[in-house]
Amino acid sequence: MSSARSASAKDPFPAREDALRLQAGLHDDPFSVLGPHMVGRRRIVAAFLPGAATLEALAEGKAHPLTRRTDAPDLFTGAVPGKGGYRLRASDGTGQTWEFDDPYRFGPVIGELDEYLLGEGTHRRIWQVLGAHVRNHEGVAGTHFAVWAPNARRVSVVGPFNAWDGRRAPMRRRGTTGVWEIFLPGIGEGDCYKYEILGADGTVQPLKADPVGFGAEHPPRTASVVRDISGYGWRDDAWMTYRSGNNARTAPISVYEVHLGSWRRKADEGNRPLSYKEAAEELVDYAADMGFTHLEFLPLSEHPFDGSWGYQPVGLFAPTVRHGPPHEFRDLVDAAHRKGLGVILDWVPAHFPSDPHGLVQFDGTALYEHADPREGFHHDWNTLIYNYGRTEVANFLYSNALYWLEEYHVDGLRVDAVASMLYRDYSRKAGEWVPNVHGGRENLEAIAMLQRMNEVAYREVPGIMTVAEESTSFPGVSRPVDMGGLGFGYKWNMGWMNDTLDYIAREPVHRKFHHHQLTFGLLYAFSENFILPISHDEVVHGKGSMLAKMPGNDWEKFANLRAYYGFMWGHPGKKLLFMGQEFAQRAEWDRAGELDWGVLGADWHRGMQRLVRDLNTLYRAMPALHVKDCEADGFRWIEANAAEISVYAWLRQGQEGDPPVAIVCNLTPVERSGVRVGLPRAGCWREVMNTDAAIYGGGNRGNLGGVVAEEVAHQGLPASVELTLPPLSVLFLMPGET
């Protein structure tokens, strides 16, 4: 309760000026006038309640009428004896009455340490303070709301519970932190809300969703939704204990990239997408059966536009309600972990959309974004760029990364569009960008934020991974921060993807002139910890499906694609395939439908699916194929220069004692017999993988399951063997009896 006031009995409380400002929705310090206050020796209660005909306070077993103010007809005041709590009872003049707890009788919730860290912009877990938290406060159940809006004159919580009237629940400003808070009794799980913000210039902003809200309405509706995210019963202890090994540079990592809205749909239920709980069974079982080690989801943060695939998020702290509430997303993660699958989320700190209910001009100023469009606007995407140099904005972003890792047990974050963050002149012409303080093009503030995010993530949640989608040669993306790097665990190898897809799309007769496109990647393959991605970006916007990229007739297309996957799984680097690529979907990906599962009725498609399953199984089983994915001594060329016949051969090696694996590729549609290939030892070598095998849809040509290498030195190795190379095929050989 406020301290006693020295006003005389003749002076009204609240003062006329305060009453008029409350009535007009202009008061910036509502707790100074609303609720209980000692005026002289009396406790005066003031309450603002539009639509009420009468109002009384219930205290000490009695009802105490409050009087309507004549200068502010929605403001009621009166003396209420005692020092304890009270409730309010209102009537609408028709006999309808309702009781409620006065939100202005409750003290603050945010503590001094939180207030200090929020003000400093160093609170690693802002979601524990900001947002909407269901809780008991001073013995009453309700929800505590807190939001950062430093330049606002007034911030109110609005929703159906107060007729979306910003005058009814204006919030308490917390000193110089820029944070506003209020506890609203009786509000709980499932209630919709937004913030009404009166800007510094006196203009009411469009109603804003909560930047730290844990839930949202189904689009196209845009309100935030109160979600209690506490108290989930995780059952993934075994996975969490050992996941650091599953995410390590030495681990087999094969990622199945998924757009959850279009993986499968329920045709008999209006073609709706799967729920999180359904995906926890159907998708998790499928990915585990296919031998993948991780699921990666296109962004699941709340986003207003389906066509953005999630890459233009508004609710960074809210799992999209398209598939269910937050606990059901946890069900999906938990199920994946119990099946031995890691979960990676695409995370988007590069930009945000300009939807009026989002972060744009949040408190009437360029708060999250730059005021100067040369720094703050992406022409490519018509989106806004975060002001990474503002401490509170950087804090908002890296705290959000930590939120997904801690609250949802997510195992990794793949950071989208990192290149657009690193360079101030990204996709800009001369004169359209602002140099950094040194006159250069690097975005020093974004670099610092990414480094901070990685430092915090790896320190606070050991065993996770972060992955950068970075398409330039920026140095040290996956180097630790204390060594001058950005601190990511892995980087997508976009150069490898571009070169190899360009090569494999060429008619085989022309490939000899582009032989280097498959060898060039080995010049830099170990400069970063690379993931080889064939992602969603390669099968949209007219690029066609993976099968459609292949030249030739159907037989040649399937053989080419089988060989390409064999080349990829034999190549150093972790693996990533987008959904549908594993069974050679014929059509380009359509986010509004589902994958064309019907093609699995055809042998070639089933064969492709089996090939990917077997490649994953082999990759996981053979240490030589994964433990040194990121180490130069895990790779040795056997034959890199046979351009005339488009043949490549190399050796994959693991730790001492691990059997080596030789990979041999023939990327022409001509069977080649008697091709001598060097090997590190004489004796029996098993043909553990042949992409031309009949079970994959091939012609079943090859070496009858194995060969015997002779002690004939060749290609710098002490032994060698003559091989039959099927057309458009890749062979994997390892020592051992057939």
N, C-alpha and C positions, 0 to 999 in steps of 0.2 A: 504494500500500500504506500502511496505517496506520503511524504512528510506533511505535517500540519501546515496549513496556509494561514497567513495573517489577515486574510480578507475579513471585513466586518460583516455582520449579518445583513447589512443593506446591499452589499455587493453580490450579484448573482454568481453562482458557480455552475458550469463554466462561464467565463466571461463572455459577453455578447460577441466579441470578435471571434473567439474560439468556437462558439455555437454556430455562427454563420459559416465559418470555414468548414466545420464538420458537415453542415447541411449541404454545402456546395461541393463536398468531396475534395477540398483543398488542404486539409490539415496534414502537416508532415510529422506531427508528434501526438498521435491519438491517445497514447497511454498517459499523457500528461493531463488529460481532461476526462477520458472515459474510464469506467470502472470505479473502484472505491478510492476516495481521497478524504483526508482529514481537513476539514475547513473549520478553523477554530477548534472547538472541542467536539464537533459532530462529524460522524462519518457520512459523507455524501456520496451516493452512487449515481453516476451518469451513464445512460445507455442510449445508443442510437439505433432505432428500430423502425424503419419505414413500413407502413402497412399496419401497424399496431394501433388500435383504438385506445387501449389501456395497457398499463404495464405496472407490475408490482414486484417487489423483491421479497423472497421467502427466506427468512432468517430467524433463528431461535424459536422455531415453531409458529411464527406469525407471518402474516402478509403485510407488507409495508408499501402503500401506494406511492408510485413515482408520478410526478407531475409533468405534463407536456409543456415544453417551453413555447411561448408565443412567438419568439423571434426565430426559432428553428423547430418547426412542427414535428419533426421526426426524432427530436431529442427529448428524453425524459430524465428528470432528476428528482432526488428526494433523500431524506435522511434515513439511514438503515442502522439500527443500533448493533452493538457488538463488534468484535474484531475477527470473527471466523468467516467461513465461507457462506455463500448464499447462492440461491438460484433465482432466475427471473421467470415470471409467468405473464404471458401476454394474451390479449384477446383481440379479435378483429371486429368486434361490435355486432357480430351476428350470432354470438353464442359459442363460437369456436375459440378454444384456448389451447395454448401449448406452453410447455416449460422447457427451460434450457439453462445451461451454465454460461455465465457471462465470460467471454474470452478475455476481457480486460481486467479480470480480477486475478489472473495468473501471472506469476513472475516469469522472467526470462528462462530459457532452456539452455542456450549456448553458454558454455563455461569460459572462463578467462583465458585458459590455454588455447582452446579452439579459436577464440576471438583474436588472440595474438597471432596465431599461425595463419588464419584467414586474412588478417590485415597485412601480414608480411608476404602473403602469396606463397607460402611454403608448406601448406597443409597437404600431406601426401594422400590423405583419405577424406577428401572433401565430402564424399557422398555420405559419410557418417554424421555430418553436421547439416549440410545443405540438402534440399529436396523436401519430400514429404514423408515423415516418419510416424507410423502408428505407434502410440505409446500411452502410458499412464503418466500424468503429470499432476503432482500435488493431489494424488488420490482419485483423479478423474481420467476416464478413457477418452482419447481423441487423437488428433494428428498435429504434429508440429511441422510447420512450414518455414523454410528459410531460403532466401534467394539473394544473389549478389546483383545489386543495381546501384552503383555508387553515385550516379548523377541524377537519380530520380528525386523528385520532390515528395512523392507519395507512392507506395506500393501496397496493393490490396490483393487478398486471395478472393477470387470469385468463382462461383459455380452454381449449380441448381439449388444448393442448400441456402443460398442467399440471393436468389433471383439474378445472379450475375451483376450485382450492384456493387460497384467499387467503393461506395461510401460505407458499407456495412462491416467490412473486416480489414481496415487499413492496418498495416504492420508496424512493428517497433523497429526503429533504426538502431543498429548496434554501433554506436560511437563512430569512429573514422574508418571502420572496416569496409563500408559500402554494403554490408549485409543487413537485410531486413528479416524479422522473424515474428511469428505469432503461433500460439497454440489454440487450435479450434476444437473445443470439446464436442464429442458426438460424431465427428467426421472420421471415417475409417475406410477399410478395404473396399475398393470398387468405386469410391466417390470420384466424380470428375471435377477438375478444377483448372483454372488458369490464373495468371497474374495480370491485374490491371495496373498499369504504370503511368503515373503523371510525370512527364519529362521535365527537365530543368526549365524549359521555356513555357511550361504551363499546358502543354499539349498532351492529351491522353493518347497513348500509343495503342496500336492494335493489340488485342488481348494476346498474351504470350504464354506458350507452353513452358513448362518448367525445364530449364536447362539440365537439371540434375534429377528430373523425374524418373521414377522406376517403371512407369507404365504409361500407356496412351490409349486413346480410343481407336477403334478401327477406322482407318482412312476410308473416305475423305474427311471424316470428323477429326478434329485436331486438338482436343483438350487432353491434358495430362490426366492420369488416373492414379489414385492412391493405391500403392501396392506394398504390402508388408513382406519384405524380402528376408526377414529373419527366420531362424528356426528350421532350416531344411535338414533332413536326415540323410546325409551323404552315406553311401555304401561303397565307396571307391578307395578305401584305405590301401588296398594292395597296390593299385595303380599309382596312387600318389606317393607311396613309399619308393617305388622304383622308376618313376617316370623320367628322372634326370638321365638315366641310361637310355631310355627310349627316344630322347630328344638330342642325344649327343652326336658330335661330328662322326663318331665311330659307329653309330647305329644305322641299321637299314631304315631309311625314311622314304616311304612311298605314299604320296598324298592323293586322295580322291577329292577333287574340288567340286563343290555342290552348290547349286542355286536351289534352296529348299522349296521354293515356290513352284518349281517346274520339274523336279526329279520324278515324282509320281503325283497323280491327281485322282480324286475320287469321282469318276465319271457319273456314277449313279447318285451323286449328291451335289449336283450343280457344278461339277468339274472343279470342286474346291481343292486347294493344295493340302498336303498332309499336315496334321498337327504335330507339335513337338513330340507328344506321346506316341503317335503312330510312327513317326520317324525313328523314335527310340527302339522300335522293333524292326520295321521293314528296312530302313536305310542302314542301320547299324549292323543288322544281320548280313545284309548284302555286301557291305564294304568289308566286313570281317571275312566272309566267305571268299571274296575276291583277293584276299591277301594284302590289302592295303594296310598301312600302319597308322595313318592319320586321316581324319576327315577335315577338310577345310571348307568353311561356309562363306559364300559371298555375304556382304554385311548383313547382320541381323539386328543392328541398331534401328530404332524406329525411323521411318522415312515416309514422307508424304506421297511420293510418286513411284508407282510400281516400275515404270520404265527406266528408272535410274538404277535398278537392280540392287538398291540399298546404298549406292555410292554417293548419295546426297542426303545424309542423315540429318534429322532435326533432334531426335532424342538419343543422344549418345549413351545415356545410362539406362535406356529402356529396351529390352528385347522386344522385337516387333510382335505385336498382338495378333498379327496375321496367322500365327501358328499356335497361339495360346499364351497364357500368363507366365510370369517369370519362373515360378517353381516348375512348370512343365518344361521350360528350356533346361532347367537343371536336371530334370528326368532324362532328357536326351544326352546331356554330357555324362551323367552318371552311368547310363546304359552303355555308352561308348567305352568308357573306362573299364567297365566290368567285362567287356568283350575284348579288351586289349587294344583299343583304338584311342589315339590322342585326338584332341579337338583343337583346331586352329580357327580363329575368327579373322576375317578381313576387317581392318580397322582404318578409319578415314579421318586423319587429322589434317589433311591437306586443304580442305575447303568445306564450305557448308552452303546450302541453298538460301535464296533470298525470300523464301516464303514468309509472309508477314507474321505468322505466329511463332517463328523461330528466333534465331539469335540476332538477326539483322536489326541494327539500331535499337538494341534491346531496351536500353533505358532512355531512349531519345537521342543517344549519341552513338558514334562508332565505337562500341565497347569491345566486342569480340573481334571485330574486323578493323582494317585500316580505313581512315577517312579518305586517304588519297587513292583513287582507283588504280593508279599506276603500281601501287603496292598491294591493293586489297581486292582486285577483281580479276577473275579468270575469264578471259574471252572465250576460251575453248568450250567451257562448260556453263557459262553464265552463272557462276557461283562466286562466293566471297572467300577471301583468304584470311585465316586467323592472324591476328597481330601477335606473333610469337614473342616479340620483344616486351610485351606487357606481362609482368610477372604473374598476375592472377590468371591470365589466359593460358600461359604455359602450364601453370599449376592445374588448371581445369583439364587440360589434355593429358598430362602424364598421370594425373590422379585417375582419369577415366580408364587409362590402360591398366592401371593396377586394380581397378574395380572389377574388370572382367576376369582377371587372373585370380583374384582372391574370392570374390563372391560367387563366381560360376565355375571355379576350378578349371577354367580354360587353360590349355597347355601351351598356347602360342598365339601371337598376333602377327598377321601379315599386313604390313603397313602399305597402303595403296598410294600410288603416285608420288613416291619419294622424290623423284627428279624434279617435279614441279615445286617442291618445297625447297630444294637445295639452291636453286638458281633464281635470282630476281628477274632475269630476262627470259625466263622459260616461256616459250611460244609468244614472245613479244618483239616488236620491231624497235629499232633505234628511236629513242625519245619517248617510248611507252613504258619505261621502267626507271626506277630510282636506284642508283648505285649504293653499295654499303658504305660504311664510314671510311673505308680505305679506298673507295672509288672502284671496287671490284663488283663482280656479278654474283658472288656467293651470298646466300641469305644466311648471315651469321647467326641471327636470332633463331631461325628454324633449325639450323644445325645444333645449336645449344639445346633447344627443346628436345630434339631427337636423342641427343646424348644423355640428357637428364632422364628421359623416359626409359632408355635402356639401362642406365645405372640403377634407377629405382626398381625397375621390374626384376632384374636379375638379382639384386640384393635382397629385395623383400620376398620374392617368390622363387627360391632356388629350384632349378630343374626345368624351367620353362624355356621357350624359344621365341625369338622375334625374328621376323623375316622382312626384308626390304624388297619391294618392287621398284627397282632403280635401273633405269635404262641407259645411263651414261657410264663413263669411265671414272666417275668420282672415286678418289682413292680411299681405301680403308673402310668401306661400308660395313664389313663384318670383322673389323679389327676392334679390339677393346678400346674403350674411351681413354684409359690411362696410357695407351700407346698411340693416341692421336686419331683413333678411328671413330666411327659413329656408334659402335657398340652393338650392332645387330649380330644375331647368331648366324643368320644365313642371308644370302642375296639371290634373288631370281636371276638366272643367266639369260638375259634377254638377247644378247648377241648370239649365243649358241642357238637359241630358238629361231631367230630370224634367218641365220645362215643355213641351218639344216632344213628348215621348211622350204626355203627357196630352192635348195638343191633337190630335195626329194620330189618337188613338184615339177621338175624338168623332165622332158622326155629322156629316157636312158641313153639314147644315142648322143646326146649333148653333154652328158654328165662328166665325161673325161675332160672337158674344158673348164669345169668348175670343181675339180677334185679337191682343191684347197678349202672349199667351204666346209668340208667335214673334218679337215685336219687343223684348221686355223684355231678353233676353240681350245685346242690343247696347248697353245702358246700362253694362254692366260687362265687355264682351268683351275689352277691352284692359287691364284692371286686373291681369291675370296672363298668363303665357304658357300658353294653354289648349290642351288636347286635348279634342275632342268625343268622348265615349265611349259607344258602345252595347255594353256589355260582357256578360259571362256572367251578371252579377247580374240582368239584365233578362229572362232567358229561363229562369229556374228558380223553384222553390218556388211553382208554381201561377200564375206570371205569364204563361205561355204563350209561344209563339214570336213573333217579330216579325210574321209574317204573321197570326197569330191575334189580335194586338192591333188589327188594322185593321178598321174597320167595313164593313158591306155584303156583297154577294155576292162570288164569287171574282174577277170582273173588277175590281170596286171595290177589293177587298183588294190585289190586285197593283198596280193603278194608284196607290193610296194609298202603298204601300211604295216604289214607284219614285219617286214625287214626294218622299217623305220623304228618300230617299237623295240625290236631286238637290238638295234644300234643304240638306242637311248638307254635301255637297261644295262647294256654292257659298258656304257660311257661313264667316266667318273662324274659324280654329282648325285645328289638326292633327286627323286623323281616326283613329278606332279602331272596328273591327267585330269581334265575336266570331264564331268559325267557325260556319258553317251559315247565318248571316244573309245571306251574300252570294248564296245561291241560294234564299232564302226557305223554309228548312226549315219544314215544317208543324208538326212536333211540338216540344214543349218539349225543351230539352237534357237528355239522360240521360247522366250520367258513366259509367254501367256498360255502355253500348252504343257504337255509332259514329254519326256523322252519317248522315242518311237520304239517301245519295248516289243512291238509286234514283229520287228525284223528278226528277232531271235528265233523265229520259226524257220529261218533259212540256215543251212549248214555253214556258209561262209561267216555269217555274223556270230553264230555260236562258236565257231572255231576261233574267231578273233577274241571273243570273251575268254575262252579257255586259255588262249595264248597269254593274255595279260595276267590271268590268275597264275599261270605257271611261271611267268617271268617274275612276278612278285614273290612266289614261293622260292624260286631259285635265288633271287636277290637276297632274301632274308636268310636262307640256309647257308649260303656260301660267303664266309667272311671276306674272301678276296674281292668280292663284288661290292662291299660296302665299308669295311673298317677304315679304308684309306681313300674314301671318296674325295676327301679334301687335302690329300697329301700327294706330292709329286712322286714319291717313291712307290706309290701304289699302282703306277702306270708305266708301261714300256711299249713303245711302238715295235711291232714286228715288221709290218709293211705299211708304209704311208705314201708311197710314191707310184703305185701301180695304176696310174691314171688311165692308161689305154684300155685296161679291162675293168676299171672301176672296182677294184678289190682293195679292201683295207683289212689289216690284222693287227691286233695288239694283245698285250698281256695285262691282266689285272692281278695284283699281288696284295696279300694281307700281311698280318704279323708273321714272325718267324714260326714255321710249322704249319701255317695255313696253306692248303693246296692252292696253287695258282689256277687261274682260269684264262684260257685263250679264246678270243673272240675273232671270228673271221667273217667278213661281209662280202657278198657279191651283189652289187647293185646294178647289174644289167640283167635283162631277161634271157640270158644265154647260159646254159649249164657249162661249167668249166671243170674239166677233169685234169688230174695230174698237176694241180697247183701245189708247188712245194712251199711249205710254211715252216719257219723255224720254231722250235720249242725248247724250253729250258731243261728238259730231261728226256731220255729215251724210255721206251716201254709203252704200255697200254695207256691210251687216252680215251675216255668216254665222251660220246657226243650227248651231253646232258640237255642240250636244247638245239632244235633245228626248226626254224620258223616255217620250213617247207613241209613239215610233217603233215600227214593226212588228217590227224585229229584237229589240226588248226585250219584245214581247208586247202592245204598244199598238195604237191604232187608226190610226196613221200620219197623224194630223191635224197641222196646223201651218202653216208659212209657206213650203213648197216649198223648204226649204234656205236661204233668205235673204230679206232685206228691204232696201229703200232708205230711209234716213232723210232727212227733209226739214229744211231750215233753218227749222223752226218751233219756237220756244222753248217749252218745256213742263217743268213740275216743276223749275224752276230751272236747266235745262240748255239749251244753245243749239240743239239739234236734237231731233227726235222722229220716231216712226214709229207707224203703226197695226198692231197685231199680232192674229193669231188665236191664242188660248190654248186648247189642247186641254183637255178635262176632266181634272182631277187630274193635273196635269203641271207640269214645270219646264223652261224653255228657257234655254239659254246662248247668248248672242250676242256676237260679236266682230267688229271691223272687218275688211273684206276681201271680195274677190270670192267668189261661191259656186262 
